[in-house]
Amino acid sequence: MASTSAPRSSAAYGRIASATSTLCSDNQTLIAEIRKATMMMKEIAVDLERENKSEMVKELEDGVLELLKASDECTHLSNAIKCIGNEYQPGPELTNFRKLFADKIERLKADPSSVSQNQLLLRQFREAIWNVHHAGQPMPGEEQEDIVMTSTECNLLNISCPLTGKPVTELADPVRSMDCKHIYEKKAIMQHIRSKVSQGRCPVTGCPKKLVADRVVCDALLLIEIDEMRSISKQRTGANVIEDFTQLDEED
């Protein structure tokens, strides 16, 4: 009996691991589509704000709130899928996967370290609308330092490749480590991983992670987050230009 139970257990674990990997990939694709939709809605809202169609802008903001709420749910589900795929061990009794997922998601939501990045996306949406008529001015209830800090924030862990020095917005083939989340130019990081000198360690100073080639990929969200970073940079440049003109007028 012992000789047959181990292969069965191993086969079951393999099927679970394969299924969770597929589910997680599908879910990440859905999150990426939600992010694309919110970026598109932000651009439309800016155009509507220029035309002073504030009611339509408010409707779009409500839609963005609903999408970001759905994105949070998808993120918790993805994290739960990853955890179960890594931790699940078949037992002698049938597993209630519905309850397993529900319990895992509740624990992830209760984890104080599980902070949503979607509040930043909502903040960026509102800031883009505000800047149509008030570029360079702090939003109501905020100091100038607050608006500058938020304007320059993004979801990317590093803003330039540690090997080539290029900004991530200029990388020809960006990839991200699934383990430490740092971003690199693909050709440079693959050479680094193969190097005997580096021993495959992440080239970011202070990062202890060891990189594996098949875990350094262009994930579903990376290109979208890079586009978001470009958009933030453009908004910041526009605000700075307006501020410069304001200062010139004051000097005159």
N, C-alpha and C positions, 0 to 999 in steps of 0.2 A: 504494500500500500504506500509506504514512504517513497518508493521510487517513482510512483505515478503522480502523487500529490504535488511534488515540487515542480515538475514540468507544467502541470495544470495551473498552479499558482503563478508561475513565471509567465505563462501564456496570457493569463487574465490580466496580470500587471502590464504586460506589453500592450494589450488591447486598450486598457484604460489610459496608458501614457499616450498612445497614438491618438485616441479620441480627444483627450484634453488638449493636446497640441493643436489639432484641427479646430476645435471649438475656440481656443484662445486666439488663433490666427484670424478666424472669421470675426470674432468680437473686436479685435484690434482694427480690422478693416472697417467695421461699422463706426467705431470711435473716430477713425480718420475721416469718414464721410460726414460725420456730425461736425467735426472741426472745419471741414471745407464749407459746409453750409453756413456756419456762423461767420466765417470770413466773408462769404458772399453777401450775407445779410448786413454785415457791417458796412460794406461798400455801398450797398443800396441805401442804407439808412443815412449815410453821409450825403449822398446825392439828394435825398428827400429833405434833409435838414437845410441844404443850400437853397431849396425851393420853399423853405418855411412850412413844410407839411408835417407839423409836429405830431398830429394824431397818428399818422401812418408810421412815423418813427417810433412812437410808443408801442404800437402794435408789433412792430418788428422786434423791439426790445423784449416784449412779453414772449414772443416766439423764441428768441435767443435763450431766455431764462428756462423755458421748457426743454429746449435741446440740451442745454448744459446740465440740467437735472438728469435727463436720460443718459448723458455721457458719464455722469458720476455713477449711475447704476451699472452701466456697462463696464466701467473701470473696476468697480467692486466685484462684478461677476468674473472679469478676466483674472483678477488677483486670486479669487476663490478657486477658479479652474486650475491656475498654476499650482496653488498649494495642494489641492487634492491630487493633481497629477504627480506631484513630487512625493507626497506623503502616503497615499493610499496603499494599503496592504489587504488583499482579499482574505476574508475570514471564513469560518465554517458556515456562517449564516448569510442569507441574502442581505445585501447592503441597500438601505433606503437612501438613494442618492439625492432625492428631493430634500430630505431633512438634512443630509450632509452638507449640501450646498447652502441651504437656508441658514444653518448654524454658522458656517464659515463666513458667509457674507455679513451676518450680524456682528460677529467678532471683529471683522475687518472694519466695519463702520464704527464700532465702539473704540477702536484703537486710536489713541490721541495722536499718534505719529502719522495717521492716514489723513493727510490734509489735501483737500481738493485744489488742483491748479485752475479749476474753472472760474474761481472768483477773480483771478487775474485776467482771464479772458473777458469776463463781464466788465471788469474795470476798464480794459482796453477798448471795448465797444463803446462804453459811455464817454470815455475820453475822446475818442474819434469824433463823436457827435458834438461834444463840447467845443472841440478845437475848430469847428467850422466857423463859429462866430466869435470865439474867445481864445484863439491860439495864444499860448504863452502865459495865460492867466490861470491861477489855481482854480479848481472846481470848488463850488460852494462847500464850506466846512473844511477845506484843506489848505495847508500851507504850501508855499512855492516848492519847498524841499520835497514834500510828499508827491507832488505831481511829477517832478523830475525823476525821482526814484522809481515811481511806477511806470513812467514812460519808457525807461530803459530796461525794465525787467522782461524776461522771456522764460520759456520753459526749457531752454537748452542749458546743459550743465557747463559747457565751455563754448566760448564764442569764436575761438580760433583753433586750428589744428595744431597740436603740440609738436608735430614733426615738421610740417611745412611752414607753419607760421601764418598761413592764409586764413582769413576770416571764413567761418563756416558757410557764409552766404556766397562765397566765391569758389567753393570746392567743386571740382568737376564730377566727383563720384563719392559723395559723403556716405559714411557708414557709422554705426554706433554700437558700442559694446553692450550686449545684453546684460552684462554683469555689473559694470561700474558706470554705465550710461555716458561715458565720454565719447566725443565725436572726432573722427579722423578722415583724412583723405585715404580712400581705399588702397591705392597702390602703395602709398608710403607705409601704412600700418601693416599690410601683409608682408612687406619686406622686413619690417621691424619684428614681427612675430617669428619670422623664419630665422632671424639673426641669432647666432649663438651668444653674442655679447649681451643682448637684451634679455635673453631667456624667456621671451614672451611677456614680460611685465608691461603694464600700461605705462606709456611714456609721460603721463601727467605727473608732475612732481607731487610726491606724497601719496599717490594712489597705490595701494598694496595689491590690487587685483592682477592675476595672471590671465592673459588673453588667450583665447582659443579661436582659431580662424573661422570655424563655422558658427561661432557665437558673436561675431562682429559683422553686422548686417545693416542694410538699409531697411529699417523697420517701417511699418505702415504709417507711422506718425512723423517720421523724421523730416521728410521733404515738406510736409505741411507746416511743421514748426519752424523750419528754415524760412519758408515764405512769410510766416507770421513775423519773424524777426526782421525781414526786409521791410515789411509794411510798417513796423514800429519805427525803424530807422528813417523811413521816408517821412512819417509824421513828425518825428523829432526834428528832422532837417527843416521841414516846413515851418514848424513853430519857432525855430531859431532864426530863420530868415525874417519872419514877421517881427520878432523881438528886436532884431538888429535895426530894422526900418523904424520901429518905434523909438529906439534910442537916438537915432539920427534926427528924427523929428523934434525930440526933446532938446537936443543940442542946438538945433537951428533956432 
